[in-house]
Amino acid sequence: MMPAGPLMTEHRLIERMIARMDRELDKIKKESLVDVGFIEVAVDFLRSYADRCHHGKEEDILFKALSGKPLSAEHKRIMEELIREHVLGRGNVRKLKEANESYAQGNQNALSDVVANLEILVKFYPKHIEKEDKHFFIPAMDYFDKKEQATILEEFWEFDKKLIHEKYNAIVKQLEKQTV
């Protein structure tokens, strides 16, 4: 298996969540009511799975390995775009979280911010995924020999094994900072 395989498999789960978020967006627009719990779950999914797990493997492993290769101008441009898109996605997820928290505290005006950020995210992810799947991942594999690809796959597995511990250590640390 090439390292692109697990990343593309992760895309399928992200696409399913984005489709569910799109349905929730339609519901919010029709009812002018936010399901705060759903948005919390969506934010957690986007932060933990899409960003930390998926984008983490891209940025910390694949892109780092590619940075030492003589990339074509096009592939270098695409990789830089992808990194910028990750940053923009993180910003919109943060804004969605803030808007949801504001709405949960009774600020009805935050509904429009929830909608706006959901709209951005449900439009962003399909285009971003298509760019990676169709224009970057497979061609990028040509920069690595079989041994290098195997090493990257092993790094992906190690990264994933540590992720749950990282997430829940951070949760406990955050809870410990809160006063009772």
For each residue, the residues with C-beta under 8 A, 3 or more apart:
1: 5 6 153
2: 5 138 141 149
3: 6 7 61 62 141 144 149 152 153 156
4: 7 8 137 138 140 141
5: 1 2 8 9
6: 1 3 9 10 57 153 156
7: 3 4 10 11 54 57 58 62 132 137
8: 4 5 11 12 132 133 137
9: 5 6 12 13
10: 6 7 13 14 49 53 54
11: 7 8 14 15 54 129 132 133
12: 8 9 15 16
13: 9 10 16 17 49
14: 10 11 17 18 49 50 54 125 129
15: 11 12 18 19 125 126 129
16: 12 13 19 20
17: 13 14 20 21 42 45 46 49 50
18: 14 15 21 22 121 122 125 126
19: 15 16 22 23
20: 16 17 23 24 42
21: 17 18 24 25 42 118 121 122
22: 18 19 25 26 122
23: 19 20 26 27
24: 20 21 27 28 35 38 39 42 118
25: 21 22 28 29 115 118 119 122
26: 22 23 29 30
27: 23 24 30 31 35
28: 24 25 31 32 33 34 35 111 114 115 118
29: 25 26 32 115
30: 26 27
31: 27 28
32: 28 29 111
33: 28 111
34: 28 39 100 103 111 114
35: 24 27 28 38 39
36: 39 40 100 103 104
37: 40 41
38: 24 35 41 42
39: 24 34 35 36 42 43 96 97 100 114 118
40: 36 37 43 44 100
41: 37 38 44 45
42: 17 20 21 24 38 39 45 46 96
43: 39 40 46 47 93 96 97 100
44: 40 41 47 48
45: 17 41 42 48 49 50
46: 17 42 43 49 50 51 89 93 121
47: 43 44 50 51 52 93
48: 44 45 51 52 53 167
49: 10 13 14 17 45 46 52 53 54
50: 14 17 45 46 47 53 54 55 89 125
51: 46 47 48 54 55 56 86 89 90 93
52: 47 48 49 55 56 163 166 167
53: 10 48 49 50 56 57 159 160 163
54: 7 10 11 14 49 50 51 57 58
55: 50 51 52 58 59 86 89
56: 51 52 53 59 60 159 163
57: 6 7 53 54 60 61 62 156 159 160
58: 7 54 55 61 62 63 82 86 132
59: 55 56 62 63 64 83 86
60: 56 57 63 64 159
61: 3 57 58 64 65 152 155 156 159
62: 3 7 57 58 59 65 66 140 152
63: 58 59 60 66 67 79 82 83
64: 59 60 61 67 68
65: 61 62 68 69 144 148 152
66: 62 63 69 71 75 79 140 143
67: 63 64
68: 64 65
69: 65 66 143 144
70:
71: 66 75 76 79 143
72: 75 76
73: 76 77
74: 77 78
75: 66 71 72 78 79 136 139 140 143
76: 71 72 73 79 80
77: 73 74 80 81
78: 74 75 81 82 131 135 136
79: 63 66 71 75 76 82 83 136 140
80: 76 77 83 84
81: 77 78 84 85 131
82: 58 63 78 79 85 86 128 131 132 136
83: 59 63 79 80 86 87
84: 80 81 87 88
85: 81 82 88 89 124 128 131
86: 51 55 58 59 82 83 89 90
87: 83 84 90 91
88: 84 85 91 92 124
89: 46 50 51 55 85 86 92 93 121 124 125 128
90: 51 86 87 93 94
91: 87 88 94 95
92: 88 89 95 96 117 120 121 124
93: 43 46 47 51 89 90 96 97 117 121
94: 90 91 97 98
95: 91 92 98 99 113 117
96: 39 42 43 92 93 99 100 113 114 117 118 121
97: 39 43 93 94 100 101
98: 94 95 101 102 113
99: 95 96 102 103 110 113 114 116 117
100: 34 36 39 40 43 96 97 103 104 110 114
101: 97 98 104 105
102: 98 99 105 107 110 113
103: 34 36 99 100 106 107 108 110 111 113 114
104: 36 100 101
105: 101 102
106: 103
107: 102 103 110
108: 103 111
109: 112 113
110: 99 100 102 103 107 113 114
111: 28 32 33 34 103 108 114 115
112: 109 115 116
113: 95 96 98 99 102 103 109 110 116 117
114: 28 34 39 96 99 100 103 110 111 117 118
115: 25 28 29 111 112 118 119
116: 99 112 113 119 120
117: 92 93 95 96 99 113 114 120 121
118: 21 24 25 28 39 96 114 115 121 122
119: 25 115 116 122 123
120: 92 116 117 123 124
121: 18 21 46 89 92 93 96 117 118 124 125
122: 18 21 22 25 118 119 125 126
123: 119 120 126 127
124: 85 88 89 92 120 121 127 128
125: 14 15 18 50 89 121 122 128 129
126: 15 18 122 123 129 130
127: 123 124 130 131
128: 82 85 89 124 125 131 132
129: 11 14 15 125 126 132 133
130: 126 127 133 134 135
131: 78 81 82 85 127 128 134 135 136
132: 7 8 11 58 82 128 129 135 136 137
133: 8 11 129 130 136 137 138
134: 130 131
135: 78 130 131 132 139
136: 75 78 79 82 131 132 133 139 140
137: 4 7 8 132 133 140 141
138: 2 4 133 141
139: 75 135 136 142
140: 4 62 66 75 79 136 137 143
141: 2 3 4 137 138 144 149
142: 139
143: 66 69 71 75 140
144: 3 65 69 141 148 149 152
145: 148 149
146: 149 150
147: 150 151
148: 65 144 145 151 152
149: 2 3 141 144 145 146 152 153
150: 146 147 153 154
151: 147 148 154 155
152: 3 61 62 65 144 148 149 155 156
153: 1 3 6 149 150 156 157
154: 150 151 157 158
155: 61 151 152 158 159
156: 3 6 57 61 152 153 159 160
157: 153 154 160 161
158: 154 155 161 162
159: 53 56 57 60 61 155 156 162 163
160: 53 57 156 157 163
161: 157 158
162: 158 159 165 166
163: 52 53 56 159 160 166 167
164: 167 168
165: 162 168 169
166: 52 162 163 169 170
167: 48 52 163 164 170 171
168: 164 165 171 172
169: 165 166 172 173
170: 166 167 173 174
171: 167 168 174 175
172: 168 169 175 176
173: 169 170 176 177
174: 170 171 177 178
175: 171 172 178
176: 172 173
177: 173 174
178: 174 175
179:
180:
